Amino acid sequence: MTTNKKYAYRVVQGKTDWVAEITRRATSKKTVVSKSQDGFATEADAKAWGEKELVSFLENLTTRNKRDFEQHLKNKKDKALREKAYQQKKKALASSESDNAEPKTPDQETPH
């Protein structure tokens, strides 16, 4: 089999043929079939397909994870830039409002 603990393949004999399955360990007690192929005449054919497909499956998974991680980093960077722009705009607006306020002369102040 494989040294990967989460993904593996197994070969099961059906009524008339062999079935190869790529499995994923969801929990310590639950295993989920991620991909399967049936109709193999011999166990050796099913095993060969399982080995080949497991390697391909893991490569695709690794590629997808890298792509998703890159997208995650890009989204995080974009969010930080938006937040920075928002804070600058908020600061500039507060600054312009305080500049527009006319200073009160001593005779306009209300007595205490």
C-alpha positions in Angstrom: 0.0 0.0 0.0 1.2 3.6 0.7 2.9 5.3 3.6 0.2 8.0 3.5 -2.1 7.4 6.5 -5.0 9.5 5.3 -5.3 8.1 1.7 -4.9 4.5 0.6 -6.4 2.1 -1.9 -8.1 -1.2 -1.4 -9.1 -4.1 -3.7 -12.4 -5.9 -3.1 -13.8 -8.9 -4.8 -17.3 -8.5 -6.2 -19.6 -11.2 -7.3 -18.0 -11.6 -10.8 -15.2 -9.0 -10.9 -12.7 -7.0 -8.8 -13.2 -3.4 -7.5 -10.4 -1.0 -6.7 -11.2 2.0 -4.4 -9.2 5.0 -3.4 -10.1 5.6 0.3 -9.8 8.5 2.7 -9.7 8.1 6.4 -12.3 10.6 7.7 -12.1 9.7 11.4 -10.3 7.0 13.3 -13.4 4.8 12.7 -14.8 6.0 9.4 -13.3 5.5 6.0 -14.8 7.2 2.9 -14.4 6.0 -0.7 -13.1 9.0 -2.8 -12.9 7.1 -6.1 -13.6 3.6 -7.3 -13.4 1.6 -10.5 -15.0 -1.8 -11.0 -14.9 -4.4 -13.7 -11.4 -5.7 -13.3 -10.9 -9.3 -14.4 -8.1 -10.0 -12.0 -7.0 -8.8 -8.6 -3.6 -7.8 -10.1 -5.3 -5.5 -12.6 -7.3 -3.8 -9.8 -4.2 -3.4 -7.7 -2.3 -1.9 -10.5 -5.1 0.6 -11.2 -5.3 1.4 -7.5 -1.6 2.1 -7.1 -1.5 4.2 -10.3 -4.6 6.1 -9.5 -3.6 6.8 -5.9 -0.4 8.5 -7.1 -2.4 10.6 -9.6 -5.1 11.4 -7.0 -2.5 12.6 -4.5 -0.7 14.8 -7.1 -4.0 16.4 -8.1 -4.8 17.0 -4.4 -1.4 18.6 -3.8 -1.8 20.8 -6.8 -5.3 21.9 -5.7 -4.1 22.6 -2.2 -1.2 24.8 -3.4 -3.6 26.7 -5.7 -6.1 27.2 -2.9 -3.4 28.4 -0.5 -2.1 30.9 -3.1 -5.6 32.2 -3.5 -6.0 32.4 0.3 -2.8 34.5 0.5 -4.0 36.8 -2.3 -7.4 37.2 -0.6 -5.7 38.0 2.7 -3.4 40.6 1.1 -6.4 42.2 -0.8 -8.4 42.4 2.4 -5.5 44.1 4.2 -5.2 46.6 1.4 -8.9 47.3 1.5 -8.8 47.7 5.3 -5.8 50.1 5.0 -7.6 52.2 2.3 -10.7 52.3 4.4 -8.8 53.5 7.5 -7.0 56.2 5.5 -10.3 57.4 4.0 -11.9 57.4 7.4 -9.0 59.4 8.8 -9.0 61.9 5.9 -12.8 62.4 6.3 -12.5 63.1 10.0 -9.6 65.5 9.3 -11.6 67.4 6.6 -14.6 67.6 8.9 -12.6 69.1 11.7 -11.0 71.6 9.2 -14.4 72.7 7.9 -15.7 73.4 11.4 -15.5 77.1 11.9 -13.7 78.1 15.1 -16.0 79.8 17.6 -15.3 83.3 18.7 -15.5 84.2 22.4 -18.8 85.9 22.0 -20.4 82.8 20.4 -19.5 80.4 23.2 -22.3 79.5 25.5 -21.9 80.5 29.1 -21.7 77.8 31.7 
